[in-house]
Amino acid sequence: MGAERLQKVISRRGLASRREAEAWIRAGRVRVNGRVVTEMGIRVDPGVDRIEVDGRPLPPEDPRVVVLLNKPAGYVSTVRDPHAARTVMDLLEGVAERVYPVGRLDRDTRGVLLLTNDGDLAHELLHPSRGVDKVYRVRVRGRLGREALDRLARGVILDDGPTASARVWDVRRTEGETVFRIAMHEGRKRQVRRMVEAVGARMLDLERVAFGPITTAGVPEGRWRYLAPDEVRALRKAVRTGQDRGIPEVRGAGGGGGTALGPRRRRRSGAR
């Protein structure tokens, strides 16, 4: 296979994301041919070099898979958490491969969560420059006006800086509630909830209905399935070509009318 970056090899074996693997290297948990390695950028050949994490050799490489979980509320999106009563891994009975979440959903957020042992794909799906949209169905208390929705679309100021522009559409107002959809490519901690709070609204329910072209259509809440090869190709295409950061063309995202808010962007050719 030839030489590759050490963190890439570790993530591809399904032990951790590439970012987590980098943290393990810096912490001195990784040895190559008996020597502790702490610097980034070292290249190894997994067919030749002996690589160990916490004194244990790397496991054999599993076939690369992507799992779609329709996450219920009440589960933490991590492989393990000693402080959490339930993690999403408790819902993956029958998944033979070692997979880890592609990003996270808050404990109380429902919907599309992808898990994979393909560290390269996970890294690219989460990179903001790739423009892979996540679509959320948001339900808030009260009748949210056009001005507040426009602010969400343009971007709001949070304690960790301004958010990028988003797309807001399918706005429906009922007695005491407003429901809308928002598409965004960022993925900060509790970002949608904090954006809603920033415009003076109170979140009632938050569901991620799409990650790029993938939705939970046909997958009941709390259940999972493997993505088919054509779905994985669609994800890779979304990473490779970028998306219109507008209303994504996704199956099962729901829809309906409503005016889309926010600046429309032209499609660019090539990777972003």
Beta strands, then each sheet from edge to edge (+ up, - down):
strand 1: 4-5
strand 2: 30-32
strand 3: 35-36
strand 4: 43-44
strand 5: 51-53
strand 6: 56-57
strand 7: 66-71
strand 8: 100-101
strand 9: 110-116
strand 10: 134-141
strand 11: 157-158
strand 12: 161-162
strand 13: 167-174
strand 14: 177-184
strand 15: 202-211
strand 16: 214-215
strand 17: 224-226
sheet 1: 1+ 4-
sheet 2: 3+ 2- 5+ 6-
sheet 3: 8+ 9- 7+ 17-
sheet 4: 8+ 9- 15- 10+ 14- 13+
sheet 5: 8+ 9- 15- 16+
sheet 6: 11+ 12-
end
